[in-house]
Amino acid sequence: MAARPVPGDPGTVERRGGRGRNLYEIAAELRLAADLFARDPAGGHPALANFPRAEPAARTPEVYRAVADHVEHWAAPFDREALFGTPLTAHELALRFPGCVSSW
């Protein structure tokens, strides 16, 4: 079994072919960071080098867990129709579903 990437691991995106993380993966990484901060409030783990701490530092795990909960339950729309209230044009549909549209 391969080692699980730690928060801030720059190789993760390269291993995924340039694709970023989804919201559930981000929430899981924030919870892992919270656990690491709970064990070492000074943030001594190398994976936490670029993670900011809350003020006071003792609140850091609590803050990261709250952010993880927010991210995991975020119901933001990710498509144009939901964001702007306009349906896709025929051209946009043809680009998304090229095999389903007859030739122009």
C-alpha positions in Angstrom: 0.0 0.0 0.0 1.4 3.4 -1.0 2.0 6.0 1.6 -0.8 8.6 1.9 0.3 12.1 0.9 0.6 14.6 3.7 -0.9 18.1 3.5 1.1 20.4 1.3 2.7 17.5 -0.7 3.4 19.1 -4.1 3.7 15.7 -5.8 0.0 15.0 -5.2 -1.3 17.0 -8.2 1.4 15.6 -10.5 0.4 12.1 -9.6 -3.2 12.9 -10.5 -2.3 14.1 -13.9 -2.6 17.8 -13.1 -6.1 17.5 -11.5 -6.6 19.1 -8.2 -8.2 17.7 -5.1 -11.9 17.4 -4.5 -13.6 19.0 -1.5 -13.7 15.7 0.5 -9.9 15.3 0.1 -9.3 18.8 1.1 -11.4 18.3 4.2 -9.6 15.1 5.1 -6.2 16.9 4.7 -7.4 19.7 7.0 -8.4 17.2 9.6 -5.0 15.5 9.3 -3.4 18.9 9.8 -5.6 19.4 12.9 -4.5 16.1 14.3 -0.8 16.9 13.7 -1.3 20.3 15.4 -3.0 18.6 18.3 0.0 16.4 18.8 2.5 19.2 18.4 0.9 22.7 18.9 4.2 24.4 17.7 3.6 22.8 14.2 6.9 20.9 14.3 5.8 18.3 11.7 7.5 19.0 8.3 4.1 18.7 6.6 2.9 21.8 8.5 5.7 24.1 7.3 3.3 26.2 5.2 0.2 25.9 7.5 -0.7 29.0 9.5 -1.6 28.7 13.2 -4.6 30.3 14.9 -4.3 32.8 17.7 -3.9 31.5 20.3 -2.0 28.5 18.9 -3.9 26.1 21.1 -7.1 26.8 19.0 -5.4 25.7 15.8 -6.8 22.1 15.7 -10.3 23.4 16.5 -10.1 26.0 13.7 -8.8 23.5 11.1 -11.6 21.0 12.0 -14.2 23.8 11.7 -12.9 24.7 8.3 -12.8 21.1 7.2 -16.5 20.7 8.2 -17.4 23.9 6.3 -15.5 22.7 3.2 -17.0 19.2 3.3 -20.5 20.5 3.5 -20.1 23.3 1.0 -23.0 23.3 -1.4 -21.6 25.8 -3.8 -22.6 25.2 -7.4 -19.8 24.3 -9.8 -21.6 24.7 -13.1 -22.5 27.8 -15.1 -26.3 27.2 -15.2 -26.4 27.0 -11.4 -24.1 29.9 -10.9 -25.6 32.3 -13.5 -29.1 31.0 -14.0 -28.6 30.6 -17.7 -28.7 27.2 -19.5 -25.9 26.0 -21.7 -25.9 27.0 -25.3 -26.1 24.4 -28.1 -22.5 25.0 -28.8 -21.5 24.4 -25.2 -23.5 21.2 -25.1 -21.8 20.0 -28.3 -18.4 20.6 -26.7 -19.4 18.7 -23.5 -21.1 15.8 -25.3 -19.5 15.5 -28.7 -20.8 12.0 -29.4 -24.4 12.9 -28.8 -24.7 15.8 -31.3 -25.1 15.4 -35.0 -22.7 17.4 -37.2 -23.3 21.1 -37.5 
